[in-house]
Amino acid sequence: MTREQAILHATEAYDSGALQDTLARRIAYPTESEVAAQAPTQHAYLTLELVPRLSALGFSCEVHPNPAGVDLPILVARRIEAAELPTVLMYGHGDVVRGNAAKWESGRDPWRLTVEGDRWYGRGTADNKGQHSINLEALSRVIAVRGGALGFNTIWLIETGEEAGSPGLAAFCKTHRNLLAADVFIASDGPRLNAARPTLFMGSRGAVNFELKVRARERGYHSGNWGGLLSNPAIRLTHAISSLVDANGRIVVPGLRPPPIPAAVALALADLEVGGGEDDPDINAWWGEPGLTSPEKVFGWNSLDVLTFGAGDPAKPVNAIPPEAVAWCQLRFVVGTDWRALQEHVVEHLHHGGFDDVEVRIGMQAGATRLSPDTPWVRWAATSLERTTGKRPALLPNLGGSLPNDIFADQLGLPTLWVPHSYPACAQHAPNEHLLGSVAREGLAIMAGLFWDLGAQGAALLEQTCSQSTAYA
């Protein structure tokens, strides 16, 4: 059998409707990790849906409790052909964000796969059930074509808490480092650069959410009787935020800004174009760090955004000075940013600006990672993608969004390769989330080619990488 036959066998999963049937069954599990009552569904998705499929492919499977004390189980499936063969660690997450069924259009149900032309609607189609289903299906087809011998070892790690911030994942990987030992990490999540261009990204921007609060007094006071005498927390907080980031989106606080973009990263980003798709928003060229291109702003630089802002009751305003104002902000950052000291940087900056009444509290946080495009694993994967599709893939040193990639790259010490099967306008996390059928079919081909090449070339590639460092800042 040949590489071409493996790819044809993989795309047959799309043409025959097998992938659609599989995804429809998986979408029907409402695995909302933000809803504690859905914990039994998380277990069912792993034990009833994934374990039987993986076991049939020769994987030994074990569902582990989450070490964070939350009922978000973690599945590890191992298929070891020979100790001397290269080992790939694969990842996916079975949980999804809330369905928000009432907000979906045209009577669509987030828990029922609905196919309309090239769009496959349903919660989890893009993030992440569709993507790990494509990878698992492609892997099964290559196993069949190669007569059961892949030529490499495979470990699957499926968590059910990614949309809740991956609680317990870092601790689990630390405890089970030997169980997860591998030579390379390959997974699929996030979007392509655009729907038409295959993409390979090797890291992700980090993220820190932080709360800013001004609490001036215990209750509100009539604005007619006290206006002009009592400080307004909303006005104070507005000016505090504007001291962090200017009116054009440029970050002002030195400690929240990244180092200059490395030359190798700038070279890779010069080949990219952001936006321009059918459902993509119009880019505000004037927004963000001046002097940078759009790809440099989203893949090579930091951004600071306000996620929520509240004071009083927006739905029912009254004539009163509110007692407090609260905003949640977020810093998306690249490698080299002093993000662990974010609270100190913000507090000091606000102090110098006269905003000692602003309280700062850190929320969710994840580190940034980046892998050079000029490494053996990246060159190998890019060559495989181009050979399969006939298209030069977009190479992103890091994704603009955030993933728990720091666990795999820094904690487990693996070169990380992400091959996304979604696109930027997929409505991820929103109503009407969808996967493009055309991208799914191409994704099956890409992954079949990648798995075939890993079996044929992995051992030689592993020898080559042993003498070369892969990470850089």
C-alpha positions in Angstrom: 0.0 0.0 0.0 1.1 3.6 -0.6 0.8 7.0 0.9 -1.7 8.0 -1.8 -3.8 5.0 -1.0 -3.8 5.9 2.7 -4.9 9.4 1.9 -7.7 8.2 -0.4 -8.8 5.7 2.3 -8.9 8.6 4.9 -11.0 11.0 2.7 -13.4 8.1 2.0 -14.5 8.6 5.7 -15.8 12.0 4.6 -17.2 10.9 1.2 -19.1 8.0 2.7 -20.6 10.0 5.5 -18.8 8.0 8.2 -17.1 11.1 9.7 -20.5 12.9 9.7 -22.2 10.1 11.5 -19.4 9.9 14.1 -19.4 13.6 14.7 -23.2 13.7 15.0 -23.0 11.1 17.7 -20.3 13.0 19.6 -22.0 16.4 19.3 -25.1 14.8 21.0 -23.1 14.7 24.3 -23.7 18.1 26.0 -20.3 18.1 27.6 -20.4 21.6 29.0 -17.5 21.8 31.5 -18.7 25.1 33.0 -21.9 23.2 34.1 -21.1 21.0 37.1 -24.3 19.0 36.5 -22.9 17.8 33.2 -20.1 15.8 34.9 -21.8 12.4 34.1 -21.9 13.4 30.4 -18.1 14.1 30.5 -17.5 10.6 31.8 -19.9 9.1 29.3 -18.2 10.8 26.4 -14.9 9.3 27.4 -16.1 5.8 28.4 -18.9 5.2 26.0 -17.7 7.1 22.9 -13.9 7.3 22.8 -12.7 4.3 24.8 -14.4 1.7 22.6 -13.1 3.3 19.5 -9.5 3.6 20.8 -9.6 0.1 22.3 -10.6 -1.4 18.9 -7.5 0.3 17.4 -5.2 -1.5 19.9 -5.0 1.3 22.5 -4.9 0.5 26.2 -7.2 3.1 27.9 -7.6 4.4 31.4 -9.8 7.2 32.6 -8.2 9.1 35.5 -9.8 11.4 38.1 -8.8 15.0 37.9 -6.2 15.9 40.5 -7.7 19.4 40.9 -10.6 17.8 42.8 -13.1 18.7 40.1 -15.2 16.1 38.2 -13.5 16.6 34.9 -11.9 13.3 34.0 -8.8 12.8 31.9 -8.3 9.9 29.4 -4.9 8.5 28.5 -4.8 5.9 25.7 -1.5 4.2 24.7 -0.6 2.2 21.7 3.1 1.1 21.9 4.4 -0.9 18.9 8.1 -1.0 19.9 10.2 0.9 22.5 12.8 2.0 19.9 10.2 3.7 17.7 9.4 7.4 17.9 6.4 8.3 20.1 3.8 11.0 19.4 1.7 12.5 22.1 -1.7 13.6 20.7 -4.2 15.8 22.5 -7.8 16.8 22.4 -10.6 18.0 24.7 -14.0 16.5 24.9 -15.7 19.4 26.7 -17.4 22.4 25.1 -18.6 25.8 26.2 -22.2 26.3 27.1 -24.6 25.5 24.3 -26.7 28.7 24.5 -29.4 27.0 22.5 -31.8 29.9 22.6 -29.4 32.1 20.6 -28.8 29.7 17.7 -30.4 30.7 14.4 -33.0 29.0 12.2 -34.0 26.5 14.8 -30.6 24.9 14.9 -29.9 22.8 18.0 -26.3 23.0 19.4 -26.6 19.2 20.4 -27.6 18.1 16.9 -25.3 18.1 13.9 -27.0 20.2 11.2 -25.4 20.2 7.7 -26.2 23.2 5.5 -24.0 23.2 2.4 -20.4 23.2 3.4 -21.2 24.1 7.0 -21.6 21.5 9.8 -23.4 23.2 12.7 -23.2 22.0 16.3 -21.5 22.8 19.6 -18.0 21.3 19.5 -17.9 20.8 15.7 -14.9 23.2 15.5 -13.8 23.2 19.2 -12.8 20.5 19.7 -14.8 17.3 18.9 -14.6 17.8 15.1 -10.9 18.3 15.2 -9.9 15.3 17.3 -12.4 13.2 15.5 -10.7 14.0 12.2 -7.3 13.0 13.7 -8.6 9.8 15.2 -10.4 8.8 12.0 -7.3 9.5 9.9 -5.1 7.5 12.3 -7.5 4.6 12.1 -7.4 4.6 8.3 -3.6 4.7 8.2 -3.5 1.8 10.7 -5.8 -0.2 8.3 -3.7 0.6 5.2 -0.4 -0.3 6.9 -1.7 -3.6 8.0 -1.9 -2.6 11.7 1.7 -1.4 12.1 2.1 2.4 12.1 5.8 2.5 12.5 5.5 4.8 15.6 4.0 4.7 19.1 0.9 6.8 19.9 -0.4 8.3 23.1 -3.7 10.1 23.3 -4.5 12.6 26.1 -8.1 13.7 26.1 -9.1 16.1 28.9 -12.6 17.4 29.7 -11.9 20.7 31.3 -10.1 22.8 28.6 -13.0 25.3 28.3 -12.9 25.7 32.1 -9.1 26.6 32.0 -7.8 23.0 32.1 -7.9 22.6 35.9 -5.6 19.8 37.0 -4.0 19.2 33.6 -0.6 20.6 34.6 -0.5 18.6 37.8 -1.7 15.5 36.0 1.1 15.8 33.4 3.7 16.4 36.1 2.6 13.3 38.0 2.3 11.1 34.9 5.3 12.4 33.1 6.6 8.9 32.4 3.2 7.7 31.1 3.1 10.6 28.7 6.8 10.5 27.6 7.0 11.1 23.9 9.3 12.6 21.2 6.9 15.0 19.5 3.4 16.5 20.2 0.9 16.7 17.4 -2.7 18.0 17.9 -5.4 20.0 16.3 -7.3 23.0 17.9 -7.8 26.6 17.0 -8.3 28.0 13.5 -6.2 28.0 10.3 -5.0 31.3 9.2 -7.9 31.2 6.7 -10.2 28.5 5.4 -8.3 27.9 2.2 -4.7 27.7 3.5 -3.4 24.7 5.5 -1.8 26.0 8.7 0.8 24.8 11.1 1.4 26.6 14.4 4.0 25.7 17.0 2.9 27.5 20.1 0.4 30.0 21.4 0.2 33.4 23.0 -0.3 33.4 26.7 -3.2 35.0 28.5 -3.8 36.6 31.9 -7.2 37.8 32.9 -7.2 40.4 35.7 -10.0 42.3 37.5 -9.8 46.0 38.2 -12.2 47.3 40.9 -13.0 50.6 42.4 -15.2 50.4 45.5 -15.8 53.9 46.9 -18.5 53.2 49.4 -21.0 50.7 50.6 -24.1 52.0 48.6 -25.1 54.4 46.0 -26.1 58.0 46.7 -28.5 60.3 44.8 -26.7 62.1 42.0 -28.7 65.2 42.5 -27.9 65.5 46.2 -24.3 64.3 46.0 -23.1 64.7 42.4 -19.9 66.8 42.4 -19.1 65.8 45.9 -18.7 62.1 45.7 -16.2 60.4 43.5 -17.7 58.2 40.7 -16.1 54.7 40.6 -17.0 54.3 37.0 -15.2 57.5 36.0 -12.2 56.6 38.1 -12.0 53.1 36.6 -12.4 54.4 33.1 -9.4 56.7 33.5 -7.4 54.0 35.2 -7.9 51.7 32.2 -7.1 54.5 29.8 -3.7 54.9 31.6 -2.9 51.2 30.7 -3.8 51.3 27.0 -4.4 54.3 24.9 -7.3 55.2 22.7 -5.8 53.4 19.7 -5.1 50.1 21.5 -1.4 50.7 22.2 -0.2 49.2 25.5 1.3 52.0 27.7 2.7 50.0 30.6 6.3 49.0 29.9 6.1 45.8 31.9 3.2 44.6 29.8 4.9 45.1 26.5 6.9 42.3 24.8 10.5 42.4 23.6 11.2 43.2 19.9 9.9 40.5 17.4 12.8 38.1 16.7 14.0 38.1 13.1 13.0 34.5 12.4 9.5 35.2 13.7 9.2 38.4 11.6 10.4 36.4 8.5 7.7 33.8 9.0 5.0 36.4 9.6 5.9 38.3 6.4 4.3 35.4 4.5 1.0 35.8 6.1 -2.2 37.8 5.7 -4.9 38.1 8.3 -8.6 38.5 7.5 -10.3 38.9 4.2 -12.5 35.9 4.5 -16.2 35.9 3.8 -17.3 36.1 7.5 -14.2 37.9 8.8 -14.7 41.3 10.4 -13.1 44.4 8.8 -9.7 45.0 10.4 -9.1 48.4 12.1 -5.6 49.2 10.7 -5.2 52.1 13.1 -5.7 49.9 16.2 -2.8 48.3 18.1 0.9 48.8 18.1 1.9 51.4 15.5 4.4 50.3 12.8 3.5 46.6 12.9 1.7 44.6 10.2 -1.6 42.8 11.0 0.1 39.4 11.4 2.8 41.0 13.6 0.1 42.5 15.9 -1.8 39.3 16.4 1.0 36.7 16.3 4.1 38.6 17.4 2.9 41.2 19.9 0.8 41.7 23.0 -2.8 43.0 23.1 -4.7 44.4 26.1 -8.5 44.2 26.0 -11.4 45.0 28.3 -13.7 41.9 28.4 -16.4 43.3 30.7 -17.2 46.6 32.4 -19.9 47.1 35.0 -21.3 49.9 37.2 -24.8 50.3 38.4 -27.5 48.5 36.5 -27.2 49.0 32.7 -30.6 47.5 32.1 -32.3 49.9 34.5 -30.3 53.0 35.2 -31.2 55.1 38.2 -30.2 58.6 39.4 -27.5 57.4 41.7 -23.7 57.5 41.9 -22.8 53.8 41.9 -20.8 52.5 44.9 -18.4 50.5 42.8 -17.2 49.7 39.2 -15.6 46.5 38.0 -13.8 45.5 34.8 -12.2 42.3 33.7 -9.3 42.9 31.4 -7.1 40.5 29.5 -3.5 40.6 28.4 -2.6 38.3 25.4 1.1 38.0 25.3 4.0 36.4 23.5 7.2 34.8 24.7 9.5 37.2 26.6 6.8 39.1 28.4 7.2 39.5 32.1 3.6 38.2 32.6 4.1 36.6 36.0 4.7 40.0 37.5 1.6 41.5 35.8 -0.1 42.4 39.1 3.0 44.3 40.3 3.4 46.1 37.0 -0.2 47.2 37.0 -0.3 48.2 40.6 2.9 50.2 40.4 1.7 52.0 37.2 -1.7 52.9 38.7 0.0 54.1 41.9 2.2 56.5 39.9 -0.9 57.7 38.1 -2.8 58.5 41.3 -5.1 55.4 41.1 -4.4 53.8 44.5 -8.1 53.2 44.9 -8.1 50.6 42.1 -7.8 47.0 43.3 -6.1 44.5 41.0 -6.9 40.8 41.2 -5.4 38.1 38.9 -7.7 35.5 37.4 -7.1 32.8 34.7 -3.6 32.6 33.3 -1.6 30.5 30.9 2.0 30.9 29.6 3.2 31.7 26.1 5.1 29.3 23.9 6.9 29.5 20.6 8.8 27.1 18.4 11.1 28.3 15.6 9.9 27.5 12.0 13.5 26.5 11.2 13.6 23.2 13.1 13.6 19.6 11.8 10.1 18.7 13.1 8.6 21.9 11.7 10.3 21.5 8.3 9.2 17.9 8.2 5.6 18.6 9.0 5.4 21.6 6.6 6.8 19.4 3.8 4.2 16.7 4.5 1.3 19.2 4.5 2.5 20.7 1.2 3.0 17.3 -0.4 -0.5 16.3 0.5 -2.4 19.5 -0.5 -0.1 21.1 -3.1 -0.3 24.3 -1.0 2.4 26.0 0.9 1.2 26.0 4.5 1.1 29.0 6.7 3.7 28.7 9.5 2.8 30.4 12.7 5.5 30.4 15.4 2.6 30.8 17.8 -1.2 31.1 17.6 -2.8 34.4 18.4 -5.1 32.7 20.9 -4.2 30.6 24.0 -4.0 26.9 24.6 -2.5 24.8 27.4 0.6 24.4 25.1 3.0 25.5 27.8 2.2 22.2 29.6 3.4 20.2 26.6 6.2 22.5 25.5 7.7 23.6 28.8 6.6 21.0 31.3 6.9 17.9 29.1 9.7 19.4 27.0 8.2 18.5 23.6 8.3 20.2 20.2 4.7 21.1 19.6 3.0 20.9 16.2 -0.6 22.0 15.9 -2.5 21.3 12.6 -5.9 23.1 12.9 -9.0 22.0 11.0 -11.1 25.0 11.7 -11.1 28.6 10.4 -11.4 32.1 12.0 -15.1 32.7 11.3 -16.3 29.3 12.7 -18.2 31.0 15.5 -16.2 29.2 18.1 -17.7 29.7 21.6 -20.6 31.5 20.0 -24.0 30.5 18.7 -24.0 28.8 15.3 -20.5 27.2 15.8 -19.6 25.2 12.7 -17.0 23.2 10.9 -16.4 23.5 7.2 -16.9 20.2 5.4 -14.3 21.0 2.8 -11.7 21.8 5.5 -12.6 18.6 7.3 -12.1 16.5 4.2 -8.7 18.2 3.6 -7.9 17.7 7.2 -8.4 13.9 6.9 -6.0 13.9 3.9 -3.4 16.1 5.8 -3.4 13.9 8.9 -3.3 10.7 6.9 -0.2 12.0 5.0 1.4 13.2 8.2 0.9 9.9 10.0 2.2 8.0 7.0 5.3 10.1 6.9 5.9 9.8 10.6 5.9 6.0 10.2 8.2 6.2 7.2 10.5 9.0 8.4 10.1 9.3 12.1 13.0 7.2 13.2 15.5 9.1 11.0 14.0 12.4 12.0 14.3 11.6 15.7 18.0 11.0 15.3 18.4 14.3 13.5 16.6 16.2 16.3 18.6 14.7 19.1 21.5 17.0 18.2 19.5 20.2 17.7 17.8 22.5 20.1 14.2 23.3 19.1 13.0 26.1 21.3 13.9 29.7 21.3 12.7 32.9 22.9 
